[in-house]
């Protein structure tokens, strides 16, 4: 009986909560939101500059004529 092996199953319990990736999802959402807000602000600024240029030039056709003259050097 000395050569007999005993087969014993052991079960390990763990009370550790795995939180990998939880904080990164929130951070990623915040970064996407801030990026979208920055793009929206840049777009609004571009539109307001275009409107101011149209007003300063005296209308949309005058703006196009002035822009073409500035680009070609005429």
Backbone torsions as a table, in degrees:
resi	resn	phi	psi	omega
1	UNK	NA	-1.7	-179.6
2	UNK	-73.8	-25.3	-175.1
3	UNK	-92.9	4.7	-179.5
4	UNK	-81.4	138.8	178.3
5	UNK	-101.7	145.7	177.5
6	UNK	-102.5	129.7	176.5
7	UNK	-97.0	114.9	-179.2
8	UNK	-125.4	129.5	176.1
9	UNK	-95.6	132.8	177.2
10	UNK	-117.0	141.5	179.4
11	UNK	-117.3	128.5	-179.2
12	UNK	-108.4	130.8	177.3
13	UNK	-107.6	142.7	-179.5
14	UNK	-131.6	136.6	178.0
15	UNK	-106.2	22.9	-178.2
16	UNK	-87.0	130.2	178.0
17	UNK	-94.5	123.9	-179.2
18	UNK	-88.8	120.9	-177.6
19	UNK	-119.7	24.8	179.2
20	UNK	-66.6	127.1	176.0
21	UNK	93.9	-9.8	-177.9
22	UNK	-71.7	-47.8	-179.2
23	UNK	-70.7	-29.3	-178.9
24	UNK	-71.8	-30.3	177.5
25	UNK	-66.3	-41.5	179.3
26	UNK	-66.0	-42.9	179.5
27	UNK	-64.7	-40.8	179.5
28	UNK	-64.7	-40.3	177.3
29	UNK	-64.1	-38.9	178.5
30	UNK	-66.3	-40.0	179.9
31	UNK	-66.3	-41.2	178.7
32	UNK	-65.1	-40.5	178.6
33	UNK	-64.6	-42.6	178.4
34	UNK	-66.9	-37.9	177.4
35	UNK	-64.8	-40.7	178.3
36	UNK	-66.0	-38.3	179.1
37	UNK	-67.0	-40.2	178.3
38	UNK	-64.8	-40.8	177.8
39	UNK	-65.1	-38.7	177.4
40	UNK	-65.2	-40.5	177.7
41	UNK	-66.0	-40.9	177.9
42	UNK	-63.9	-40.4	177.7
43	UNK	-65.3	-41.3	178.1
44	UNK	-65.0	-37.9	178.2
45	UNK	-65.6	-41.2	179.2
46	UNK	-63.4	-42.0	179.6
47	UNK	-66.3	-41.1	179.8
48	UNK	-66.7	-35.1	175.8
49	UNK	-66.4	-39.2	178.2
50	UNK	-65.4	-42.0	178.1
51	UNK	-64.2	-42.0	178.0
52	UNK	-63.7	-37.0	177.1
53	UNK	-66.2	-39.5	177.7
54	UNK	-63.9	-41.5	-179.5
55	UNK	-67.4	-43.0	-178.1
56	UNK	-69.1	-32.4	-178.3
57	UNK	-79.8	-20.6	180.0
58	UNK	100.8	14.4	177.8
59	UNK	138.7	167.9	-176.6
60	UNK	-68.6	-35.3	-179.7
61	UNK	-70.4	-40.1	177.6
62	UNK	-64.6	-34.9	177.5
63	UNK	-64.7	-43.6	179.7
64	UNK	-64.8	-42.4	179.2
65	UNK	-64.5	-42.9	178.7
66	UNK	-65.9	-40.6	179.6
67	UNK	-64.2	-43.5	-180.0
68	UNK	-64.3	-39.7	176.9
69	UNK	-64.8	-37.7	179.0
70	UNK	-70.4	-36.2	-178.4
71	UNK	-74.1	-42.1	-177.3
72	UNK	-83.9	-19.0	-179.2
73	UNK	85.8	13.3	179.7
74	UNK	-83.1	NA	NA
